[in-house]
Amino acid sequence: MTFTSILTHLDPALAKEAEAATATPLALAEAFSAHVTALIFPMDSALPAPTPADDAARQSEDRAAETFAAAAQRRAVAHQTKKRTSFAYGNGEAFADHLRVSDLAVLTQHGTPGIAAQILQHAAIFDSGRPVILVPHMRTFSGLPQRILVAWDASPASVRAIHGALPLIQGAAETVIATVTDDKEFRPGQSGIELAHLLARHGAKPRFMALQRGGAGVLERLLSAAADTESDMLVMGAVRHSPLHNLVLGSATADVLSGVPRLPVLLAA
C-alpha cells in the first residue's frame, strides 16, 4: 500500500505562508512518488468566486499557483492546481469531492482555525472517507515521520485512521501504540497488543504503551505521551459527537479541530 495522490489547499491570501503550506504535501509526495493536487481558494467561504473583472483576486490565485508549481518542480513532483473559479459549490464540499478520488489530504494550519477553516476540516474528515493530516505550520515535514504515536481505542474510526496511515507506519523507525486504559473497557481481541501483532505483520516496528488518563483530557494525555516518546505524528480516529457530549464528557476530536495541535495529526472518521 502506498500514497499515489495527495490533495492540499492553498489560500491565496496567505502568500507569506506559502512555503509552509506546500512543505508537507510535497515532502510526502516526493517520498512516495505521488501526484499532488492543490485547490486554491480563499479560506473565507463567504467570499464570492472571482469574476473575470476581479483582477486582484485572480492575480493572487495565479501567484499562489505559480509558487506551488515552482516548489513542486524543485522536488520533481507531479502536480496540478485547480482554482476556485472551477468550483460550482461550497469550498468544503468541493474539497471533500476531490479528496474522495485521492489517497490523502494535507491541511496546513496557520493559526487557530476560524469558522471557514473548521468547515473545510470537517468536510475533509467526515465527508470524504479518506485520511487527513492536519499540520501546524511550525511542524511541517521535511521527509517521512520517524516515530508515530497511534491512539488505539478499538473503534471503527481508529481502525480506519491506522489503515489510512499504514504507508507512513510501514516507513517509520517505530510506531508507539497508545491506549488510554481508564477511558473505556476493552473486550478480548481488542487490545493494543493484538494491533501490534497486525502492524508487525505489515512490516512495521510497533510497541505498546498503556496510558492512564487521570484528570487530563484524552487528547492532552496523548500529546503528553507523544512528547515523551519524541513522536513526529499522532494518528487517531475522528468521531463526531453531539455538542452536549463534547461539553459534558469532552472529545479528543473536537479538541483537535478547535485548536492547533502541537504536532501533525492524521485523522480518519
Buried (B, 14 or more C-beta within 10 A) or exposed (E): EEBBBBBBBBBBBBBEBBEBBBBBBBBBBBBBEBBBBBBBBBBEBEBEBBEEEBEEBBEBBBBBBEBBBEBBEEBEBEBEBBBBBEBEEBBBBBBBBBBEEBBBBBBBBBEEBEEBBBBBBBBBBBBBEBBBBBBBBEBBBEEBBEBBBBBBBBBEBBBBBBEBBBBBBBBBEBBBBBBBBEBEEBEEEBBBEBBBEEBEEBEBBBBBBEBEBEEBBBBBBBBEBBEEBEBBBBBBBBBBBEEEEBEEEBBBBBBBBEBBBBBBBBBBB
